[in-house]
Amino acid sequence: MNKLNHLLVVIVLLAIGVMMSIAVLEMPEFADPDAPIHRHVAPRYMAMSYQETGVPNMVTAILADYRGYDTLGELTVIFAGGVAVLSILGGKRKK
């Protein structure tokens, strides 16, 4: 790569770093009661989870019903990672 390409890579990485820093600074404070998650989604889950899902455990209702596809995706990624690790570690060894 020539110097122009290196400069372009550095500029792009700096721009990404600045955007990520701005995004982190715009996040709500930890345990902020006025954060959007505490004003919109959480109260509805707490009030309606049993009526909508029939599951008495709120965490189970959220993971299995409301966020079922998300949980399935996470499990798929974990399974694929485990299979990859096992295939690397359990491959045939040359004598």
C-alpha positions as CSV (number, residue, x, y, z in Angstrom):
1,M,0.0,0.0,0.0
2,N,1.2,3.4,-0.7
3,K,1.2,6.4,1.6
4,L,-2.2,7.7,0.2
5,N,-3.9,4.4,1.0
6,H,-2.4,4.4,4.5
7,L,-3.6,8.0,5.1
8,L,-7.1,7.0,3.9
9,V,-7.2,4.1,6.3
10,V,-6.1,6.3,9.2
11,I,-8.7,8.9,8.3
12,V,-11.5,6.3,8.1
13,L,-10.4,4.7,11.4
14,L,-10.3,8.1,13.1
15,A,-13.8,8.9,11.8
16,I,-15.1,5.6,13.1
17,G,-13.4,6.2,16.5
18,V,-15.0,9.7,16.7
19,M,-18.4,8.4,15.8
20,M,-18.2,5.6,18.4
21,S,-17.0,8.1,21.1
22,I,-19.9,10.4,20.4
23,A,-22.3,7.4,20.6
24,V,-20.9,6.4,24.0
25,L,-21.2,9.9,25.3
26,E,-24.8,10.1,24.2
27,M,-25.8,6.9,26.1
28,P,-27.9,7.3,29.2
29,E,-26.1,7.0,32.6
30,F,-26.0,3.6,34.2
31,A,-29.2,2.9,36.2
32,D,-30.8,6.2,35.1
33,P,-34.5,5.9,35.8
34,D,-35.3,8.3,33.0
35,A,-33.5,6.1,30.3
36,P,-35.8,5.1,27.4
37,I,-35.7,1.5,28.4
38,H,-37.2,2.3,31.8
39,R,-40.0,4.5,30.4
40,H,-41.2,2.4,27.5
41,V,-40.5,-1.3,27.4
42,A,-39.8,-2.4,31.0
43,P,-43.1,-1.1,32.5
44,R,-45.1,-2.8,29.7
45,Y,-43.3,-6.1,30.3
46,M,-43.9,-5.9,34.0
47,A,-47.5,-5.1,33.7
48,M,-48.5,-7.3,30.8
49,S,-46.2,-10.3,30.7
50,Y,-48.4,-12.7,32.5
51,Q,-51.6,-11.7,30.7
52,E,-49.9,-11.9,27.3
53,T,-47.8,-15.0,27.7
54,G,-49.3,-17.0,30.6
55,V,-45.8,-17.6,32.0
56,P,-45.5,-16.6,35.7
57,N,-41.8,-16.0,35.6
58,M,-41.2,-12.6,34.0
59,V,-37.6,-13.3,32.8
60,T,-38.7,-16.6,31.2
61,A,-41.6,-14.7,29.5
62,I,-39.3,-12.1,28.1
63,L,-36.6,-14.5,26.8
64,A,-38.9,-17.2,25.5
65,D,-41.9,-15.2,24.2
66,Y,-41.1,-11.5,23.6
67,R,-37.5,-12.0,22.5
68,G,-37.7,-15.6,21.2
69,Y,-36.2,-15.0,17.8
70,D,-33.4,-12.9,19.4
71,T,-32.7,-15.7,21.9
72,L,-32.7,-18.3,19.1
73,G,-30.2,-16.2,17.2
74,E,-27.9,-15.9,20.2
75,L,-28.1,-19.7,20.8
76,T,-27.3,-20.3,17.1
77,V,-24.1,-18.1,17.4
78,I,-23.0,-19.9,20.6
79,F,-23.6,-23.3,19.0
80,A,-21.7,-22.4,15.8
81,G,-18.8,-21.1,18.0
82,G,-18.7,-24.3,20.0
83,V,-18.8,-26.5,16.8
84,A,-15.9,-24.4,15.4
85,V,-13.8,-24.8,18.5
86,L,-14.5,-28.5,18.7
87,S,-13.7,-29.0,15.0
88,I,-10.4,-27.1,15.5
89,L,-9.4,-28.9,18.6
90,G,-10.7,-32.4,17.6
91,G,-9.3,-32.6,14.1
92,K,-7.2,-35.6,13.0
93,R,-3.6,-35.4,14.1
94,K,-0.8,-36.5,11.8
95,K,1.6,-39.1,13.2
